Amino acid sequence: MKKVGIVVAMEEEFEAVENRMKNIEVKQIYNLRFTLGKIGNKECILVRSGVGKVNSARTTQVMSDNFELEYIVNVGSAGSVNDSLNIGDVVIGREVVQHDFDITAFGHSKGYITGVGNSVKCDEKLVKELNQMLESGPERNYTIKLGIVATGDIFCEDIAMKNKIRAKFNADVVDMECSAIAQVAYLNDISFIVIRSVSDTPDGKNASTFDKNLKLASKRCANLLEEFLKI
């Protein structure tokens, strides 16, 4: 039976999802701990990749090589580059980009990746199902937005960089893994979606804000993921 692959970067994000799993079994592949179990009506595989694009891409490829996957979900925290988003708000990815990928010297636009394009689109059917669940669900005291996730190997603290990423890509949030996971899923012809919750906003001192709000963001994403997997 195909399973839903869930990739997170950090321990807090891992624990928030694992706490919702039943019938847990653990498999070790290389140095990666894959937790198999059930969330809602779905058989799932959860793995913590570590931070950054290389870690997350490598982990996603190992997962796809060793398990039959129905689709891949990336959940976790993110920094807001859209001033309308506040701590704890959630972005459901419509598409994802790599804001630090640059071959503009060869006439391509910033973020363009050979063999992939300017962005990776999230699976339209899954995004539609997720949106329908949210629209028919209970009223929430935070914003959920369909938007764009921008990934780079940078924990963004600089306000000027934040504004540049927002202007260039019309991005809503930034992270350090999502687009790499999406690219591997795309190259392996596996459907992909992402749920990211705002933990901080780049303002020169948001590392401490991130630490303060990481568990909140992790829990919020895990809650929405659990709701979705119960459909």
C-alpha positions as CSV (number, residue, x, y, z in Angstrom):
1,M,0.0,0.0,0.0
2,K,1.3,3.4,-0.9
3,K,1.9,5.8,2.0
4,V,1.9,9.5,2.6
5,G,5.5,10.8,3.0
6,I,5.9,13.6,5.6
7,V,9.2,15.5,5.6
8,V,10.1,17.9,8.4
9,A,13.4,19.6,9.2
10,M,13.5,20.0,13.0
11,E,12.8,17.9,16.1
12,E,10.0,20.1,17.3
13,E,8.2,19.7,14.0
14,F,8.9,15.9,14.1
15,E,7.4,15.5,17.6
16,A,4.3,17.5,16.7
17,V,3.5,15.1,13.9
18,E,4.7,11.9,15.6
19,N,2.3,12.6,18.5
20,R,-0.6,12.1,16.2
21,M,0.6,8.8,14.8
22,K,-0.7,5.4,15.8
23,N,0.7,1.9,15.4
24,I,4.2,3.2,15.1
25,E,7.1,1.2,13.6
26,V,10.6,2.6,13.1
27,K,13.0,1.8,10.2
28,Q,16.5,3.1,10.1
29,I,18.0,3.7,6.6
30,Y,21.5,5.1,6.6
31,N,21.3,7.6,9.4
32,L,17.7,8.5,8.9
33,R,14.9,7.4,11.2
34,F,11.7,6.7,9.3
35,T,8.6,6.5,11.5
36,L,5.8,4.5,10.0
37,G,2.3,4.7,11.3
38,K,-1.2,5.8,10.7
39,I,-2.7,9.3,11.0
40,G,-6.4,9.5,10.4
41,N,-7.2,7.3,7.5
42,K,-3.8,7.3,6.0
43,E,-0.7,5.1,6.3
44,C,2.2,7.6,6.7
45,I,6.0,7.8,6.8
46,L,7.5,10.6,8.8
47,V,11.2,11.6,8.7
48,R,13.3,14.5,10.0
49,S,15.7,15.7,7.3
50,G,17.7,18.3,9.2
51,V,17.9,21.9,8.1
52,G,18.7,23.1,4.6
53,K,18.2,22.2,0.9
54,V,20.9,19.4,0.6
55,N,19.7,17.6,3.8
56,S,16.0,17.8,2.7
57,A,16.6,16.8,-0.9
58,R,18.8,13.8,0.1
59,T,16.2,12.7,2.7
60,T,13.4,13.0,0.2
61,Q,15.3,10.9,-2.3
62,V,16.1,8.2,0.2
63,M,12.4,8.1,1.2
64,S,11.2,7.8,-2.5
65,D,13.8,5.1,-3.2
66,N,12.7,2.9,-0.3
67,F,9.0,3.4,0.1
68,E,6.0,3.5,-2.3
69,L,4.6,7.0,-1.8
70,E,1.1,8.3,-2.7
71,Y,2.3,11.9,-2.2
72,I,4.8,13.9,-0.1
73,V,3.8,16.6,2.4
74,N,6.3,19.1,3.9
75,V,5.2,20.8,7.1
76,G,6.9,23.2,9.5
77,S,7.7,26.7,10.4
78,A,8.5,29.6,8.1
79,G,9.4,33.3,8.2
80,S,6.8,35.7,6.8
81,V,7.8,38.1,4.0
82,N,4.2,39.2,3.5
83,D,3.3,41.9,6.0
84,S,-0.3,40.8,6.2
85,L,0.7,37.5,7.8
86,N,1.2,37.2,11.6
87,I,2.7,34.7,13.9
88,G,0.8,31.4,13.8
89,D,-0.8,32.2,10.4
90,V,-0.6,29.4,7.8
91,V,0.4,29.3,4.2
92,I,-0.8,26.4,2.0
93,G,1.7,26.3,-0.9
94,R,0.3,27.0,-4.4
95,E,3.9,26.9,-5.8
96,V,7.4,26.9,-4.4
97,V,10.5,28.7,-5.6
98,Q,14.2,28.8,-4.7
99,H,15.1,32.4,-4.1
100,D,18.8,31.8,-3.9
101,F,19.2,29.9,-7.2
102,D,20.8,32.2,-9.7
103,I,21.8,31.6,-13.3
104,T,20.8,35.0,-14.5
105,A,24.2,35.3,-16.1
106,F,22.9,32.9,-18.8
107,G,19.7,34.9,-19.5
108,H,17.4,33.1,-17.1
109,S,15.2,34.7,-14.5
110,K,16.2,34.5,-10.8
111,G,15.1,31.2,-9.4
112,Y,15.0,29.4,-12.7
113,I,16.3,25.8,-12.5
114,T,17.3,23.9,-15.6
115,G,14.9,20.9,-16.2
116,V,12.4,22.3,-13.6
117,G,11.5,25.9,-14.5
118,N,10.8,29.0,-12.5
119,S,8.9,27.1,-9.8
120,V,7.4,23.8,-8.8
121,K,3.6,23.8,-8.6
122,C,2.0,22.0,-5.7
123,D,-0.5,19.2,-6.7
124,E,-3.7,21.0,-7.7
125,K,-6.0,18.2,-6.7
126,L,-4.5,17.9,-3.2
127,V,-4.5,21.7,-2.7
128,K,-8.1,21.8,-3.7
129,E,-9.1,19.0,-1.3
130,L,-7.2,20.8,1.5
131,N,-8.9,24.1,0.7
132,Q,-12.3,22.5,0.7
133,M,-11.6,20.9,4.1
134,L,-10.6,24.3,5.5
135,E,-13.6,26.1,4.1
136,S,-16.0,23.5,5.5
137,G,-14.2,23.2,8.8
138,P,-14.5,25.2,12.0
139,E,-13.8,28.9,12.2
140,R,-10.2,29.5,13.2
141,N,-8.6,32.4,15.1
142,Y,-5.7,32.7,12.6
143,T,-5.3,33.3,8.8
144,I,-4.8,30.4,6.3
145,K,-3.7,31.6,2.9
146,L,-2.9,29.9,-0.4
147,G,0.4,31.3,-1.5
148,I,4.0,31.0,-2.5
149,V,6.9,29.5,-0.4
150,A,10.4,30.7,-1.2
151,T,13.3,28.5,-0.1
152,G,17.0,29.3,0.3
153,D,20.0,28.2,2.4
154,I,19.7,31.3,4.5
155,F,17.9,32.0,7.8
156,C,16.5,35.3,6.6
157,E,17.0,38.1,9.2
158,D,17.6,41.1,6.9
159,I,14.6,43.3,6.2
160,A,16.0,44.4,2.8
161,M,16.4,40.7,1.8
162,K,12.8,40.0,3.0
163,N,11.5,42.8,0.9
164,K,13.5,41.7,-2.2
165,I,12.2,38.2,-2.0
166,R,8.7,39.4,-1.6
167,A,9.0,41.8,-4.6
168,K,10.8,39.3,-6.9
169,F,8.8,36.2,-6.3
170,N,5.5,37.5,-4.7
171,A,6.4,35.1,-1.9
172,D,4.4,34.9,1.3
173,V,6.9,33.0,3.5
174,V,10.5,31.8,3.4
175,D,12.1,28.6,4.6
176,M,15.2,26.5,4.1
177,E,13.8,23.1,2.8
178,C,10.5,23.2,1.0
179,S,11.5,23.9,-2.6
180,A,14.3,21.3,-2.5
181,I,11.7,18.6,-1.3
182,A,9.3,19.8,-4.0
183,Q,12.0,19.6,-6.7
184,V,12.9,16.0,-5.8
185,A,9.2,15.0,-5.7
186,Y,8.8,16.6,-9.1
187,L,11.8,14.8,-10.6
188,N,10.5,11.5,-9.2
189,D,6.9,12.2,-10.5
190,I,5.4,12.2,-7.0
191,S,2.7,14.7,-6.0
192,F,3.6,17.3,-3.4
193,I,2.0,19.7,-1.0
194,V,3.2,22.0,1.7
195,I,1.8,23.5,4.9
196,R,3.9,26.1,6.6
197,S,3.1,28.2,9.7
198,V,4.6,31.6,10.5
199,S,7.1,31.5,13.4
200,D,8.9,34.8,12.7
201,T,9.3,37.8,10.4
202,P,12.7,39.0,9.3
203,D,13.5,42.1,11.3
204,G,17.2,41.7,12.3
205,K,16.3,39.9,15.6
206,N,13.9,37.2,14.5
207,A,16.1,34.3,15.5
208,S,14.8,34.7,19.1
209,T,11.3,35.1,17.8
210,F,11.7,31.9,15.8
211,D,12.8,30.0,18.9
212,K,9.9,31.4,20.9
213,N,7.2,30.4,18.3
214,L,8.6,27.2,16.8
215,K,6.4,24.8,18.9
216,L,3.3,26.9,18.1
217,A,4.0,26.8,14.3
218,S,4.8,23.1,14.5
219,K,1.6,22.2,16.4
220,R,-0.5,24.3,14.0
221,C,0.8,22.5,11.0
222,A,0.5,19.1,12.6
223,N,-3.2,19.9,13.5
224,L,-4.1,20.8,10.0
225,L,-2.2,17.8,8.6
226,E,-4.1,15.5,10.9
227,E,-7.4,17.0,9.9
228,F,-6.5,16.6,6.2
229,L,-5.5,13.0,6.6
230,K,-8.8,12.1,8.3
231,I,-10.8,13.0,5.2
